[in-house]
Amino acid sequence: MSCLMVERCGAIAFESPEQNAICFCTLGDAQVRGQAGVLSERRGSFPFIDFRLLNTTANSGEIGTKKKVKRLLSFQRYFHASRLLRGTVPQTSLHLLDEDYLGQAGHMLSKVGTWNFDIFLFDRLTNGNSLVTLLCHLFNTHGLIHHFQLDMVKLHRFLVMVQEDYHNQNPYHNAVHAADVTQAMHCYLKEPKLARYLTPLDIFLGLLAAAAHDVDHPGVNQPFLVKTKHHLASLYQNVSVLENHHWRSTVGMLRESGLLSHLPVEMTQEIEQQLGSLILATDISRQNEFLGSFKIHLDNDALSLEDAEHRHFILQIALKCADICNPCRVWEMSKQWSERVCEEFYRQGDLERKFELEISPLCNQHMDTVPAIQIGFMTYLVEPLFDEWRRFTDNTPLTEAMMSHLRKNKARWRALHHNQHHRGDDGSGQRSEVVEAGP
Ligand SMILES: [Zn+2]
């Protein structure tokens, strides 16, 4: 059962002739197939772990006990283990920061509820710990630590696990995206229409779902996992494969950390189920289903936020909005996210080309330009959802700001698209006017 390394150029791919399947990882996540071939513990989005490598590391001194070796089986945690994991666990998030940056990061946190919050800068100021730092802060400011009597050490351990299980080699689906979605979710939870009805449990679930909604994302989409016969596609029977994995991984980490172990079992079960319902709502293939329900509720003025089910539905919509809100950010940040997501698409396309698989839509870097991808994304997914969100929130300043950025950003992509192709095609097959875009 040998593993054949067939490529090493930014991404490493492995071919398993026995299973006629391909598994891969990005540079830096170097791994080869384990002797046993199958993981005995929770399996991540990367199927193959080198047990020899783990043993070597285990003998090196720092990590020696059987228990600790077992922990390494999540290799994201192993390869990305920060000094936070190796050292003592601080009591508050800001203690994680280097002295020089503490003041600046702390200052940024005082403005965490503003829409132009620069998550990239925050990530740099926190030495790549934006997700842990942000969540500790938000849990504290929302009073969740006190309300749920959370153990700070367990909370920190859980958040580090989540952050470390994101693949920072992914240009887009990494821990900074999770932090960005969480920050957006925090902004949405403060919307007056919603805020006055939200219970601590709603806020806890909303923030937790946002933080964990893409955990252990492999950097490729579901069709890729299906056509390469990835074990996750088989496990979840080709239905919301990634989202199911993000959810079940989160539940695993919740249990492993013991974060909720002091709560009644009925309550933890309820939390796990609702977390699943929220994370599964981010499956973009279910967009029309949610959009249709949202429209019907708004048309009939049928949303009653005293009702827990209706609040849950709005939390699902809010998370969906937060997940695709990049085009509603200021241009400088929006553009970065656009380039990152396209880079991730192109990497998938390159792998598909290499393995002579059909190149997925939007993944061909020779055909699918960033402006064309973005204009299509805005037209068919972002605008329809945010038009309804605007109806729900009643044109609040935040919604107005988001819609304004969305309009301006689309105009800029159109101008760039026009410059590239010397025509005004907006990617939707219809001619459109090229707008002079401002900053
Ligand atoms: Zn996401």
Residues whose N, C-alpha, C, O or C-beta is under 5 A from the ligand:
A	BS01	ZN	D214 D323
